[in-house]
Amino acid sequence: MRYTLLLHYPEMDAGSLGEEALAAGQRAFSSYAAALHQANVLISAEVLQPSSSTTTLTKSDGALRVQDGPFADTKEQLGGTFVIDVADLDAAIEWAGKAPSVDWGAVEVRPGATYTVDGAWRPNA
């Protein structure tokens, strides 16, 4: 079953982290991604740019509204995602607990409902 691990953590930038902490974080995430890949459970991974580069779309009374920046003012951001394919929720929780960012933020585990392969929708089962 496919699960998306959503990595939430405090908004920070490379300047405030410092080179050493940034390099350590990059090594930790590379190691984590390699472990997921080696276990043959990694479907995809994505590191997101800072929330300040977000563009949010909403619709009100039929009119599309485009807003620069995140929709909600928050101190935490969605920093990245890992999509994994594992046997069950317990296995997904085990992998989520190994995510480096669990030490400084939340890791949300959410099962997918459907996904596409070659343009065809498939149920996540």
C-alpha positions as CSV (number, residue, x, y, z in Angstrom):
1,M,0.0,0.0,0.0
2,R,1.2,3.5,-0.8
3,Y,1.7,6.1,1.9
4,T,2.9,9.6,1.7
5,L,5.2,10.8,4.4
6,L,4.6,14.6,4.7
7,L,7.5,16.3,6.5
8,H,6.4,19.4,8.5
9,Y,9.0,21.5,10.4
10,P,9.7,25.0,11.5
11,E,10.3,27.5,8.7
12,M,14.0,28.0,8.3
13,D,16.5,29.0,5.7
14,A,20.1,28.0,4.9
15,G,21.4,31.2,6.3
16,S,19.8,30.8,9.7
17,L,20.8,27.1,9.8
18,G,24.5,27.6,9.0
19,E,26.6,25.5,6.6
20,E,27.4,22.8,9.1
21,A,23.8,22.1,10.1
22,L,22.6,22.3,6.5
23,A,25.3,19.8,5.4
24,A,24.4,17.4,8.2
25,G,20.7,17.6,7.3
26,Q,21.5,16.9,3.7
27,R,23.6,13.9,4.7
28,A,20.9,12.6,7.0
29,F,18.2,12.9,4.3
30,S,20.4,11.3,1.7
31,S,21.0,8.3,4.0
32,Y,17.3,8.0,4.7
33,A,16.4,8.1,1.0
34,A,19.1,5.5,0.4
35,A,17.7,3.2,3.1
36,L,14.2,3.5,1.6
37,H,15.6,2.8,-1.8
38,Q,17.6,-0.2,-0.6
39,A,14.5,-1.6,1.1
40,N,12.7,-1.3,-2.3
41,V,9.9,0.8,-0.8
42,L,10.7,4.3,-2.2
43,I,8.4,5.4,-4.9
44,S,9.4,9.1,-5.0
45,A,10.8,11.9,-2.8
46,E,10.5,15.7,-3.1
47,V,12.2,18.5,-1.2
48,L,10.1,21.6,-1.5
49,Q,11.3,25.2,-1.8
50,P,10.5,27.5,1.1
51,S,6.9,28.4,1.6
52,S,7.7,32.0,0.6
53,S,7.9,30.7,-3.0
54,T,4.4,29.2,-2.8
55,T,1.6,30.3,-5.1
56,T,-1.9,29.5,-3.7
57,L,-5.1,29.3,-5.8
58,T,-8.6,29.6,-4.4
59,K,-11.9,30.2,-6.1
60,S,-14.7,32.4,-4.7
61,D,-18.0,33.1,-6.6
62,G,-16.5,31.6,-9.7
63,A,-13.4,33.9,-9.7
64,L,-10.0,32.4,-9.5
65,R,-7.7,34.1,-6.9
66,V,-4.0,33.7,-7.1
67,Q,-2.0,34.6,-4.0
68,D,1.8,34.7,-3.7
69,G,2.9,32.9,-0.6
70,P,1.3,30.2,1.5
71,F,-2.5,30.3,2.2
72,A,-2.1,30.2,5.9
73,D,0.3,32.2,8.0
74,T,2.2,29.5,9.9
75,K,5.5,29.0,11.6
76,E,5.8,25.5,10.2
77,Q,6.0,24.5,6.6
78,L,5.5,21.4,4.5
79,G,9.2,20.8,3.6
80,G,9.0,17.7,1.6
81,T,7.4,14.3,0.9
82,F,8.4,10.7,0.5
83,V,6.0,8.3,-1.2
84,I,6.6,4.7,-0.1
85,D,4.9,1.4,-0.9
86,V,4.8,-0.9,2.2
87,A,2.7,-3.7,3.5
88,D,0.6,-1.7,6.0
89,L,0.3,1.3,8.3
90,D,2.7,-0.2,10.9
91,A,5.5,-0.4,8.3
92,A,4.8,3.2,7.2
93,I,4.9,4.4,10.8
94,E,8.2,2.5,11.3
95,W,9.7,4.3,8.2
96,A,8.3,7.7,9.2
97,G,9.9,7.3,12.6
98,K,13.3,7.1,10.9
99,A,12.8,10.4,9.0
100,P,15.5,12.8,10.1
101,S,13.0,15.7,10.4
102,V,11.0,13.8,13.1
103,D,13.6,15.2,15.5
104,W,12.5,18.8,14.9
105,G,9.0,18.6,13.4
106,A,6.1,16.4,12.6
107,V,5.9,13.6,10.0
108,E,2.4,13.0,8.8
109,V,1.6,9.5,7.4
110,R,-1.2,9.5,5.0
111,P,-2.4,6.6,2.8
112,G,-3.0,7.4,-0.8
113,A,-6.5,6.7,-2.3
114,T,-5.5,6.4,-5.9
115,Y,-2.5,6.9,-8.1
116,T,-1.7,6.9,-11.8
117,V,0.5,4.7,-13.9
118,D,0.9,5.6,-17.6
119,G,-2.2,7.9,-17.3
120,A,-4.5,5.2,-15.8
121,W,-6.0,5.7,-12.3
122,R,-5.5,2.8,-10.0
123,P,-6.9,2.2,-6.5
124,N,-4.3,2.1,-3.6
125,A,-4.7,-1.3,-2.1
